[in-house]
Amino acid sequence: MAKIKYALVGTGGRAEFFYGEVVTVFKDTSELIAFCDVNQTRMDYANRLLQEKYEHEPIPTYKAHEFERMIAETKPDIVIVTTIDRVHHQYIIRAMELGCDVISEKPMTVDEDKCQDILNAIDRTGRKLRVTFNYRYAPHNTKIREVILDGTLGEVLSVNFEWLLNTQHGADYFRRWHRDKRNSGGLLVHKSTHHFDLMNFWLGSKPETVYAMGDLKFYGRENAEQRGVTEFYQRAYGSKAAENDPFALHLDRNEHLKSMYLDAEHEDGYVRDQSVFGDNISIEDTLSVMVKYKNKTVMNYSLNAYMPWEGFIIVFNGTKGRMEVRVSEQSYVNSGGSKADEGALKEKTITIYPHFAAPYEVEVEEGVGGHGGGDPVMLRDIFDKPADDRFHRAASHIDGAWSILTGIAANRSIRTGQPVKVEELVRL
Ligand SMILES: NC(=O)c1ccc[n+]([C@@H]2O[C@H](COP(=O)([O-])OP(=O)(O)OC[C@H]3O[C@@H](n4cnc5c(N)ncnc54)[C@H](O)[C@@H]3O)[C@@H](O)[C@H]2O)c1
């Protein structure tokens, strides 16, 4: 049988998660045929990793403006999109128009217009788009779905969901492209797409009305000044002031980060190690969202990006009892360590409090690999035959769209001060 041919666009930190699997675990059925990026140095580094780490031949590279030529010359079946979020839609749409299916990293895109453009292109071309939601596959997250699906809590009436990003991983969004809201949609789209997808998945429902508040209260120069900080710098590399800043990221002290970003920045001016206490940050770090779902469940959600630990606490209140979940994750800097550490689990408890009976803990066996063992399962689902799945975890473009719509609605609510009806954003 002919191998499935993959081209990958966006050869930054996340890319290896996909191409590393294609050329090893799935090499009998899959073939990696081309890289595309705005930055030649980063593509060359990806090729170096292919050779040195995976004993794979270097593959052809194409600059972003040569994307169409890449498709014409290398004829991929599937394009994997791991660029910055702002341009996901461009590659998703063009790849489909040129006859390819697409796998896109989350978030599918950053605003409602781009989301509609993607949905229209799918209708027009009949091509397939999959958005990768690794969190669904983490065994504890699947277990939460199972408890709700099996009716242990009765009907879930309300949810309190708190997500904590810490001073290492949370800070990382304020060092680079994410800090400009146009690039990432802010944390409510870029990061919370995972959490809002989990909510849709756990409840088996969709968001209906969203109300939100959010602000930049910790990062940014003004906030630091108000706390009495007097020493500032633009970026950590070459800065004396950064030596005393526990938030600084030192690219030159990590060979991988140096090769991928510091050595490549002369081409496109992408500075990976900006001070989190600089100016020009347009995303929020302190966010509160209320959501009413179509099944009438209401949720209070909060996200804070400067916490001492990383993970989440969620409580489901149902007609038969309550479930309390606490999960703490290994903190990491994107691409700053080993793949398996990214989101690895440190601690988790799931406790059920039934009405009129003693509470009990639900045991969950975690798998091996990133995100509690969820990553390898998801990769199998993407690159191999999808397994028969009672929980329907494989996410389509429809799930991708629903997961960003809560955050997009929340962004609009923050701007207008009004509740937003999700169905008014796009035609799904
Ligand atoms: N699911 C997860 O757990 C997870 C984790 C990390 C990142 N991601 C996602 O992966 C994507 C990439 O994130 P990253 O951390 O690798 O970022 P990164 O900055 O390391 O890489 C982004 C790459 O996109 C390239 N790029 C920028 N503009 C481009 C354009 N116009 N055309 C082509 N390439 C362009 C950059 O040169 C860079 O190589 C994001 O969408 C992010 O949300 C997902």
The ligand as an SDF file (V2000), in Angstrom:
LIG
                    3D

 44 48  0  0  0  0  0  0  0  0999 V2000
   -1.2400   20.9990   21.7900 N   0  0  0  0  0  0  0  0  0  0  0  0
   -0.2190   21.4380   22.4860 C   0  0  0  0  0  0  0  0  0  0  0  0
    0.0070   20.9820   23.5840 O   0  0  0  0  0  0  0  0  0  0  0  0
    0.6950   22.5140   21.8790 C   0  0  0  0  0  0  0  0  0  0  0  0
    1.9330   22.8190   22.4960 C   0  0  0  0  0  0  0  0  0  0  0  0
    2.7550   23.7900   21.9100 C   0  0  0  0  0  0  0  0  0  0  0  0
    2.3430   24.4480   20.7650 C   0  0  0  0  0  0  0  0  0  0  0  0
    1.1390   24.1390   20.1920 N   0  0  0  0  0  0  0  0  0  0  0  0
    0.6980   24.8570   18.9750 C   0  0  0  0  0  0  0  0  0  0  0  0
    1.6670   24.6830   17.9530 O   0  0  0  0  0  0  0  0  0  0  0  0
    1.7590   25.8710   17.1480 C   0  0  0  0  0  0  0  0  0  0  0  0
    3.2200   26.3300   17.0850 C   0  0  0  0  0  0  0  0  0  0  0  0
    3.6710   26.6770   18.3950 O   0  0  0  0  0  0  0  0  0  0  0  0
    5.2330   26.6190   18.7360 P   0  0  0  0  0  0  0  0  0  0  0  0
    5.3400   26.6160   20.2180 O   0  0  0  0  0  0  0  0  0  0  0  0
    5.8920   25.5690   17.9600 O   0  0  0  0  0  0  0  0  0  0  0  0
    5.7050   28.0630   18.2030 O   0  0  0  0  0  0  0  0  0  0  0  0
    7.1320   28.4430   17.5590 P   0  0  0  0  0  0  0  0  0  0  0  0
    7.2210   29.9000   17.6360 O   0  0  0  0  0  0  0  0  0  0  0  0
    8.1950   27.6150   18.1750 O   0  0  0  0  0  0  0  0  0  0  0  0
    6.9820   27.9750   16.0470 O   0  0  0  0  0  0  0  0  0  0  0  0
    6.1410   28.6340   15.1420 C   0  0  0  0  0  0  0  0  0  0  0  0
    6.7360   28.4760   13.7500 C   0  0  0  0  0  0  0  0  0  0  0  0
    5.8530   29.1130   12.7960 O   0  0  0  0  0  0  0  0  0  0  0  0
    6.6670   29.7830   11.8630 C   0  0  0  0  0  0  0  0  0  0  0  0
    5.8960   30.8350   11.1850 N   0  0  0  0  0  0  0  0  0  0  0  0
    5.5560   32.0570   11.6260 C   0  0  0  0  0  0  0  0  0  0  0  0
    4.8530   32.7270   10.7040 N   0  0  0  0  0  0  0  0  0  0  0  0
    4.7480   31.8920    9.6310 C   0  0  0  0  0  0  0  0  0  0  0  0
    4.1550   32.0140    8.3440 C   0  0  0  0  0  0  0  0  0  0  0  0
    3.4980   33.1120    7.9790 N   0  0  0  0  0  0  0  0  0  0  0  0
    4.2710   30.9740    7.4930 N   0  0  0  0  0  0  0  0  0  0  0  0
    4.9360   29.8410    7.8460 C   0  0  0  0  0  0  0  0  0  0  0  0
    5.5150   29.6810    9.0650 N   0  0  0  0  0  0  0  0  0  0  0  0
    5.4270   30.6890    9.9270 C   0  0  0  0  0  0  0  0  0  0  0  0
    7.8140   30.3380   12.6820 C   0  0  0  0  0  0  0  0  0  0  0  0
    8.9130   30.7060   11.8890 O   0  0  0  0  0  0  0  0  0  0  0  0
    8.0980   29.1500   13.6030 C   0  0  0  0  0  0  0  0  0  0  0  0
    9.0160   28.2670   13.0240 O   0  0  0  0  0  0  0  0  0  0  0  0
    0.8230   26.8820   17.7680 C   0  0  0  0  0  0  0  0  0  0  0  0
   -0.3820   26.9200   17.0280 O   0  0  0  0  0  0  0  0  0  0  0  0
    0.5700   26.3470   19.1630 C   0  0  0  0  0  0  0  0  0  0  0  0
   -0.7400   26.6620   19.6270 O   0  0  0  0  0  0  0  0  0  0  0  0
    0.3300   23.1820   20.7310 C   0  0  0  0  0  0  0  0  0  0  0  0
  1  2  1  0
  2  3  2  0
  2  4  1  0
  4  5  1  0
  4 44  2  0
  5  6  2  0
  6  7  1  0
  7  8  2  0
  8  9  1  0
  8 44  1  0
  9 10  1  0
  9 42  1  0
 10 11  1  0
 11 12  1  0
 11 40  1  0
 12 13  1  0
 13 14  1  0
 14 15  2  0
 14 16  1  0
 14 17  1  0
 17 18  1  0
 18 19  2  0
 18 20  1  0
 18 21  1  0
 21 22  1  0
 22 23  1  0
 23 24  1  0
 23 38  1  0
 24 25  1  0
 25 26  1  0
 25 36  1  0
 26 27  1  0
 26 35  1  0
 27 28  2  0
 28 29  1  0
 29 30  1  0
 29 35  2  0
 30 31  1  0
 30 32  2  0
 32 33  1  0
 33 34  2  0
 34 35  1  0
 36 37  1  0
 36 38  1  0
 38 39  1  0
 40 41  1  0
 40 42  1  0
 42 43  1  0
M  CHG  2   8   1  16  -1
M  END
$$$$
